[in-house]
Amino acid sequence: MSDQTREIKSFFFSQYFSDGLRISAGLLAPALIFAQLNMFQTGLTLSLGAACMTTIDNPGPPLHKRNAMLIGNAVMLLVAIVTGFARYNLWALGAEVTFLAFLFSILVVYGNRAGSIGSAGLLALIFTMDKPVPQTEVIQNSMIMLSGGVWYMLMSMLFFGIRPFRAAQQALGENINDIVDFLRIKADFYLPQTDIEENYRKLVSKQVLVSQHQDALREMLFKSRVVVRESTNYSRMLVLTFIDLVDLFEQIMATHYDYNHMREQFDKTGVLEDVGRLLHRMGDELDSIGYAVLSNTSYHSTANFEKDLEELKAKIDAVGTSEQTGSNMVLKKVLINLRDLNQKIGNIYRYHKLRSAKNQRLIKNPHQVVYDRFVARQDYSPRVLLDNLTFKSSTFRFALRVALVCLFGFIITKSLGLLHIVSHITGRNVAFGSHSYWVILTIIVILKPAFSLSKQRNVQRLVGTIVGGIIGIAVLTFVHNNTVQFIILAVFMVGAYSFIRTNYIVAIILMTPYVIIMFKFLGVGHVGIAEERIIDTFIGSIIAFSANYLIFPSWESEQLKQSLYEVLEANAGYLIKIADNISGITVDVTEYKLARKEVYIKSANLSAMFERMASEPKNKQHRSKEVHRFVVLNHILSSYTATLASSVSGKDMHRSRHENLKLVRRSINALNDAARKLGGTPPELTPDKPVMEGAASTELTADQRLLNEQLGFIHKITMDIAKLVDRFL
């Protein structure tokens, strides 16, 4: 199967396409059913209620999703009733728009799920603020919207009930593909034509994506009782594959070397290219396993890398005998890592193979891991909200910005003066204001807490609306058959909701024509609707983009210190586990994995923040060169620490020399001092415990020499980071 064919098939097997189908079915079904009963307006209102719930129907534990939808339906009902009556008084409606925009925007302090409930409330406001409903029918209309929301919730829960493991399986397959991409970027370091600096940028960017997806998958698996507690091979395969996948990612992360020096030393031998090609082939094997997991099909592996590894070992041994290249110790380390990588890929393949075996004993869990310790617990106390009601909080400033901009957009859309301006520009009598909620909808969609995200959304929304408008007009101009038009609408709809989380501009390009075709079925002229939608989007984009500059702007540089010291604290915490092991304090596997998880999440957050800062105006970027250098050094440090942790975990390292303990403690102190300078409160070191007597006089073993070398390099990196923090400050 070609890569392009597999990529296309992977999309149709993905959770994004499943989401697109489910959302489209949930929105279309009420309208179609009630249209057959000559109650199309009732069906449309039901679909609007369902549309509000789609914002909450994000990947996650079913229990959390169900509870969020229950709350979202209650919020939607309340907002629909209040808006239905408030719309008869512009002052009351304007006050409601402002207050609810602030309230629902600040809910993000309680996490993404709470933020999605706020989005559902805002959609309910937008859908009802311009809908001409008589006062006597406001309650009835609101109850119909509620029925639509309940319908969508029940349908979504039914989908999960029928195939409870499918969403987690799709997310797992996609995460395997993410790690394959990361592995291939790592493999490129060994190829002579690769630009090392550019490859580092790709690596850091991909690390952010892998970490985000792993965090979402971790919540989906470990917070779901059905997956964790279900005693079936299928459920255990998901959990055990994910655990080994995280370990595999650590293994790839840990394989870091001075690639420039390696090229100078071994480039002419051809060994590095062999390593790069072998890593790419391992990536292809893992990619095939990921596709099998994603597509829920069996896969029979024919790959056997043992022969390649033996051939590579022979070449490395030959290099060691050559006087021109010097020591081949680093190549031997590479070979060890390749063997470990091959073993972990084999483990993942075996789990996948066993999950479908009949009359098979339950897959045993070799990992002594407490799952619920790996998922964060959200604090929903009022104190969290009260603590953020200050201008020091970027979330508060964001919510205030959304409220003020929505009020301004509301005033603009209700201004008769703008109607004359638009009509004069276009030379036509534009019915501006009949769908003026598009302006506020555009503002809500575009405005994000980070400037770079708003800037990106702004461009994508504008371009997508214009291109989509042209497509919509073309379809209605050249396709006159209603059945064909409806089929095209359905295809665009599924595509729009399939790409909404992965490729926003494609989603908008597909969403705009389906909305235009939908309004045609409602009896509204398609050219006028396309024109109005483009104008409303343009106005909303200008307002939203200007607000990011002028109204309580929030720049990434303001959050940099916190992100930097959080990374330093996480790295210090990871090293403390190693120091405890060397001191003779028992550290179990879960403690190591928790410390590793914290390092990877904080590192990914910092990398994402740096990428966003790079999109901001130059005068708002603070010490960008130093931050980029910090990101690279942090990646190197976390890689070497992961290597060190894997070598000391489970071993009797308390017999190590006291100098090693002093070295790791100096590294921890360097990180802690740098964190304190940035305003952090780093973790305290465990009181020193004397090393076993006689350890200092024992002759160094090969493992201890390697440990000493690794600790020395880590100490050097931590000192470089400490100096970099001084320059940053």
N, C-alpha and C positions, 0 to 999 in steps of 0.2 A: 504494500500500500504506500503510495507516495505521501510525502509530508503534507502537501496541500490538501489531498483527499482526507487524510487523517484529521487535519485541522478543521475542515468543514464538518466532518462527522462528529468531532469532539464538541463543536458548538451545539449541534442538535442533541447531544447527550448531556449537555451541561445543565447546571442548575439555573443558569440565566435564561435559557430557552424554555425550561420547565416553568420558570416564573412567568415568562412572557405568555405562555399558553394559559396558565392558570388565571392570571390577571385579565387577559383578554376574554376568556370564557366567563369570568365573574362579572365583567362589565357588559358584555354583549347579551348574555342570556336573558336578563330582565327586560331589556329593551325589545328583543326579538319576540319573547313570549307575549308580552303585553301588547305589542304591535298587532299580533294576530287576533287579539281580543278588542281591537280598536281603542286601546287605552295607552297609546304611545307615550303621552306626556307622563303618565304614571310610571311607565317602564323607564323613561329617561330619568325621572327623579330617583327611582330605585338605583339606577346605574351611578348617579352622582353620589349617593350614600356609599355604594360599594367602592367608588373611586377614592373616597376619603380613607377607607380601610387599607387600600393598597400601600399607602405610605408606611403602615405598621407591619405589613406582611414581609418582613425581612428575615433572612436566615437566622436561626437561633433555636433554643430549646422550645418545644411545643407549648409547655406550660407557661413560659414567659410570654410567648406570642399570643396565646389565648387570653391571658390576663390583660395584656396591653390592649388587645382589641375590645375587650369588655369595657375598659376604661375609655378607650377611644370612641366607642359608640355612645357612651353616656355624655362625653364632652361634645360630640357632634350634635346630639339631640338638643342639648342646652344652648349651644351656639346658634343652631338653626332657628330655635324659638325666639331667642333674644334678637337676632338679626332680622327675622321676619317682621317683628314689630318695630324695631329701631329704624328700618329703612323708610318709614313714613315721615321721619324727621331727620334732615341732613345733619343737624348738629349732633343728635344722638348717635346716628350711624358713624359719623366721623370720630366721635369720642370712643365708640366701641372698637372701631378699626385700630385706633391708636393703642388702647389699653390691651386688647387681645394680642396684637402684634408683639407688644413687649412681653406679656405674660407667657405666650406660647414659645417665644424665642429663648427666654431665659431658662426654660425647662431643660435645656441641654446640659445644665449643671448636674442633672441626675442621670446622664448617660445618653447613648444614642437611642435606646428604646423609648425613653421619656421624650426625647426630642422628636421622635416620629409621631408620638401622640399629639405633640404640639403642632406638627405639620398637618395632621388630620384635622385638628381644630381650625387652623388657618384656611384649609381648603373648604371646610364647611362654611366658613365666613364668606369666602370669595364666591362660592357657588350660589349663595342665597342673597347676597347684598344687592344684586341687580335683577333678581327674579321677581316678576310682577305677580305676587300672590296676594289676594284679598285678605284683610285682617281676619275674617271669619274662617279662613282656610289655613292659617299659619300653623296651627297645631297639627292639623291633618297632614300638611305637606312635610312637616318635621318628622312625624311618625312614619311617613312613607320613606323618607331618607334613612331613618333608623332601621326600617325593615331591610333596606338595601345593604346597610352596614352589617346587620345580623346575618343576612344571606351570605355575604362574602366571607364572614368569619366562619360560619358553619361549613361552607364549601372548602375553605382552606384547611380547616381541621379534618375534614373528611379525606382530603388528598393525603394528609399525613397519616391518618389512621389506616388507609389502604396500604401504603408503602412507608412504614415508619422509619426505615433505615436509608431510604433512597437519597434524601437531601444530604445526609452526612456522607454517604458514599460518593455523591457527586463532588462535594466540597473536598473530600479526601483525594479523589482523582485529579482535581484541578490543582491541589496543593503539591501533589507529586510532580505535575508539569512545571509548576513554579520552581521547584528545587532542581529539576532537570535543566532549566534555563540557567539557574545559578551555577550548576556544575559545569555547564558548557562555557560560561564566562570564565570560571576558574581554569578550565582546561586551556583556554586561549592564552593564558600567561606563559605557557610552555612553548608556544609557537613563535618563531622568530619575527614574523610579520606583524605581530600585535603591538599596538601602542600601549605601553603599560599604564600611563597616566589616564588615558581615555578608558581603558579597561577597568581601572579602579572606580571611575565614575559610574560605569555600567553596573559594576558589582554592588556598590553602595545603594544605587537606585533599586536594583532587584532585591537586595536584602530587605529593604523597607516593605516591598510587596509581599515577600515570603513571610515576614514577621506578622504583618497585618492579617494575612489569610490564616496563618497558624493560630493566631489569637482567636479569630472568629470560629475556627474549627474546634479549638480547645473548649470554648464555651458550648458549642453545639454538642460535643461528645460528652464532656464531663458534667454538664448541668442537666443532661437528659437521663432520667432514670431508666427509660426504655433501653437505651444503648448500653449504659454502664452496668446495669443490674440484670439484664436479660441473659439467660444462660443458653445461648446458641452460638454456634460457630460463626454465624454471620456477624452478630454484634461484637463478639470478641475479636474477630478479624479486623473490624473497624478500629477498635481501641488499640490493639497491639500493633497494627500497621502504623497508626499515627505516632505511637511512642517510638517505634523504630525509625520512623521518618524524621522525627525531631532529632534523634541520635545521629541519623545519617547527615542531617543538615549541620549538626555540630562537627561531625567528622570532616565535612567539606570545608567548613569555616576554619577548622583547626589546621588545615594544610596550607599554611602561609610561610613563604620563604622570601629571601631577598632575590627577586627574580632577575634584576639587573646583574647582580654578582654571579648568579647561576648561568646566565647567558655568556658572560665573559669567560667563565671557567669551563663550561661544558658544551657550548654552542656547536663546536666543530665535531663533536662526537656523535651527534644525531640522537642522543638518548632523550633529550628534552622533547623533541618532536614525537618520539615514540610514546612518551608519557602523555603528551597532549592528545594524540590520536586515540590512545587507549582510554583516556578519560571520556572522550567524545563517544566512543563505542559503549562504554558503561552508561553514559547518558542516554544513548539510544535504547539500551536494554531497559533502563528504568522508565523511559518514555513509553515503551510498549506495555509495561506493567501498569503504568498510570492510565493508559488508554483502556486497558482491560477492566480496571477498577471503575473508571468513569462510565464505560459502556455496559457494565455488568455482564461481561462475557468472559469466557475462559481463555487462558493464554498458556501455550505450551512453549516454554523457553528452550531454545537450542544453543544459547550462548554459553560458552565455557571459557572463562578468562584465565584459567589456571595455566594453560600452555603459554599464553601471552606473558603472564607474570614470570614464568620460569625463563622465557627468552629474554625478558627485560632484566631479570636478575643476572643472567650470564653477561649481558652487555655492561651492566653496572660493575660487575666484578672485573671485567676486562678494563674498564675505565680506571679502576683502583690500582691496577698494575702498571698503568702508564705514568711515567714520570712527568709528562707535560701538563697533565690536568690536576695533579695533586690528590688530596683526600677525596674519597667518594662517599663520605659519611652522610652528607645531605641527600645524596641520591638514594642511599639505603633507607633513610627516613621516609622519602617519597614512596619507595617500594612498600614499606610497612603500612603506610597510609592507604595505598592502593589495595593491598590485601584486606585491610579492615573494611574499606569501602565495598569491595567485592562481596565480603561476608554479609554486610548489612543489606545490600541489594538482594542477595540470596534469601535472607530472612523475610524480607517483604514479599518476595515471590512465593515463598513457601506458605506464608499466611494466606495469600490470595488463593493459592491452589487448594489449601485445606478447607477453605470456607464453603466450597461447593461439594466436598466429598460426602458421599452417602455412607451410612453406617459407620461413621467416624466418631471416635471419642471427642469430647470437647477439647478445643485447643487450650493447652495450659498457658497460664500467664506467668512468664519467667520474671516479670518486673515487679519488684516490691515497691509499688508507688501508690501513694494516697491521692486519688484523683482530684477530690474536691479542694485540695490545697493549691491546685494549679489554676483555679478560676477566681477572678476578682469578685468581691462582694460589693454591690453598690449600696451606698448609704443614702436612704431616702428620708432622713430626718429633716425637719424644717430648718435646723441649724445650717445645713449646707446652703440653702437658698438665702438665708439671712446673711451669712458670711460673704456672699457674692453681691450683696446690694451696696456696692461701693465702686467708685470710679477706678480703684486699683484693679478691679476684676475686669479682664478682657471680655468675659461673657456678659457682664452687665453693660459695658459700653456697646457691645454688639446688639443686645436686645434693645437698648435705647436708640441706637442707629436705625434698626429695623422699624421701630415704632414711629419715629419722626419721618422717615422716608415714606412709609406707607401712608401716613397722614398727608404728606405733600403730594404723593401720587393720587390719593383720593380727591384732594382739592383740584388737582389738574384735570382729572377725568370728569369732574362735575362742572368744570368751567365752560361756560358757553363761548367765551372768547376764543378758546382753543379750537372749538368746532369751526369757527369762521376762518381761522388761520389755516387749518388743515384743508378745508374746502377750497380756499384761495390757492394753496400750493398745488393741489391736485387738479384744480379746474373742474371738480365734480362735487355734487352735493353729497358729501360723505356722512353717513349716519353714525357719526362718532358718539360713543357713549352707550350704545345698545349692548356692547360687549366690553365695556370699559374695565371690567374686572381683570382683563388680560394685562393691563398695566401693572396692577398690584400683584397679580400672579407672577409676572416677569420679575418684579422686584423681589418677591419672596424667594423665587428659585435662584436668582443670581446672587443675592446678598449672602455671603458666607463670613464666618468669623475672621478668616485669613484673607488678606488683600489678594494674594496670588490666585487663590481658588476663585474669588469673585471675578478677577480679571479674566481668567480662563473661561469661566462659565459665560461671562458677558460676550466674548467673541464667539464662542460656540453657539450660544442662543441666537445671536444675530444672524450669523452665517447659516445656521440650520433652518431658521425660520424663512429666510429669503429663498434658499434653495428648495426647501420643502413647499413653500408657497407656489413656486414656479411648477414643481412637479404636480401639485394638486390641481392647479388650473389646467395643465396639459392633460391630465387624466380626464377631467370633466369636459374638456373641449373636444377630445378625440374619441372618448369612450362614452357611448350614449345608452348602452344597455344597463339597466338598473342592477341586474343580477351580477354582471361582471364588475360593476362599480362597487357593489357590496363585498365581493370576493377580494378586490384590491384593497378596500378599506380594512378588512379583517387581516390581510397579510401585513399591511403597514402597521396595524395595531399590535400584532404579535411581535413584529420586528422592533417597534419602538420600545415596548416594555421588556424585550429581551436584552436590548443594548443600554437601557437606562442606567445601569450600574457599572458598565464597562467602557462604553464609548458614547459619551453624552451627545456629541455633535451628530452622530449617526442616528441616535434616538430622536433628536429634534427634527432632523431631516425627514424621518419616517412619520413622526407624530403630527407634524403640520398638515400634510396632505390628508391624513385620515380625519383630522378635525374638520378640514374644509369639505371633504366628501360627506361627512356626517351632517354638517349644516345644510348641505344641498338637499339631503333627505328630509331635513326639517322645513324645507321650502324657502331657504334664504339664498340669495344669489351668490354664486361661488366667487366671482371676481371681487365683489364688494367685501366679502368676508376675508379673502386673502389679503386685500389691500388694508383692511382695518387691522387684521392680525399683525401684519408687518409694521404698520404705523405704531400700534400699541406696544409691540415688542421693542421697537426703536426708542420710543419715549421712555419705557421702563428701564431699558438698558442704560440710557444716558443718566437717568436719575440715580440708579443703583451704583453705576461706576463713579459718578461724581461724589456720592455719599462716602465712598471708601476713602477718598482724599480729605473731605471737608468735615465730616461729622464723626467726632470721637474716633479717629483712625487707630487701628491696632496693627503694629508692625512686629515682625518676627524677632527683630533685634531686642525688643522689650522683654521677650521670654527666654532669650538665649542663656542668660546666667543660670536660670533655674534648670533648663535642660542640660546644660554642661555639668552642673554639680550633681544632678541626678544620675548621669552616666558615670561620673567619678565614684559616687557612693555605691552604685551597683557593682562596679569593677572591684572596689575595695571589699565589698561583701563577699564576692566570689573568691577573692584571694584569702579572705579570713577563713573560709572553709578549708582551703589548702593548708593554711598555717595551723589550724586546729588538728588536722590529720597528722602533720609533721610533729606536733606537740604531743600526740598520743591520745587526743580527744576523739572519740568515735563520731564519725560523720556518715550518716546513712545516704543511700542513693537519692532519696527524695530531696534531701537538703541540697545536694549538689545540683540536681535538676532545677530546683526552685531558684537557686542563685544564678544559674545559667539563663533561665527564662527571663529573669529580671534584667540581666545584662543585655540580652538580645532585644527585648522590648524597648528599653531606654535608648539603646543605640539606634534602633530603627526610628524612634521618635525624633532623635537629634538629626539623623540623616534627612528625614522628611522635612523637618524645620529648615535645614540648610537649603534644600531644594526650593522650598517656598520663598525663602529670603532672596534667593538668586533671581526670582521673578519680580521682586519689588524694585522701586526706583533706586538708582545708585546712591542717592544721598541718604537713603534709609537703611542701607546695608552697613552694619557695623563689623569691622574687622573680618571681612569675608574670607581673606586669604588665611588668617589664623584659624578661623572656624573650619575651613576645608582641611587644613593640615591636622587639626584636632580630630576630625572625623576619620581621616586615614590612619592616624596613630591609634585611635580607639579601636578601629577594626583590627589592626595588627595586634594590639594588646589583648583583645578578647579572643583572637585566634590562638595566640600562644597560651593564654590562660586555660582555654578549653583543652588544648593539647596536654598541658600540665595536669589538669584535673583528671583527665582520662588515664594518665599514667600513675597517679597517686591514689585514685579512688579504689578502695577495697584492699590496699596493700599496707604492709607494716612499715609505713614511712616514719614512724616515731623513732626508728633506729637510725634515722638519717643524722648527718653531722649537724652540730649546733649552728655552724656558719650558715647553713641553708635556711634555718629558721630565722636567723637574724636578717638574712637577705630578703626574705619574703616580707618580714615585718617592716623593713625599711621601705619597701615598695608600697605597702599599705599606708604607712605614715605619709609618704610623699603624696599619694592620692588624697588622703584625708586632709592634709594641709591645704592642698589646692582647692578642695571642695569647700573648706571653711572660708577661704578668701573670696569665693564666689557667693557666699551666704548660705551654704548648706550645713547640715548637721550629720556628718558621716557616722557610720556604725563604729562602736567601740571595739577595740581589740580584746580578745580573751586574755586574761592574765597569763603571763609566761609560765610554762611548765617545763621544769628541767628535762633535758634530753637524757636518755638512758646512759648510765655510766659505761664508759668504755667505747661509746660510739665514736667519739672524736678520734680515738687512736686506731680505729679499724681502717684497714686499707680500703680505698674507694673501689666500689664495684662499678661495672659498666652502667648500670641503672642510676647509681648515685652521681657518676660523672655527667651523665645526660641531664639529670635533675639539676645539678649545679649550673650547667651551661644554660638551661632554660630559665632558671631563676635569675641568673645574671643578665640575660637579655631582657626579661620582664622588668627588672630593676632599671635598666637603661631606658626602656620605653617610658616607664612611669616618671623618671626624672625629666625626660624630654617633654612629656605632657605638662609637668609642673612648671617648667620654664615657659612653655607656650601659654599657660594660664596667666603668668606674670605679664607677658607681652600683651595678651588680650585685655588685661585690666589697665 
